[in-house]
Amino acid sequence: MTRETPTTQVALEMSRDEANAIAEVIRSEDSPVGIDAGKTHVIIIQKLLALERRLDRIEERLGGR
């Protein structure tokens, strides 16, 4: 049985420059956690919608819809 520890990390396929650019966009000095939750959620929703559209196109090509 494999046990995950709090130190387990997930590798993201993103350059340091890309990660820093995103961090800069969502950064907020006014937030207790250091990020603007509204902006962060908008970015996440935009990405999810893009993935949904992409998946729809793939499913159409494969005859799954």
HELIX and SHEET records of a PDB file:
HELIX    1   1 ARG A   16  ILE A   26  1                                  11    
HELIX    2   2 ALA A   37  LEU A   62  1                                  26    
END                                                                             
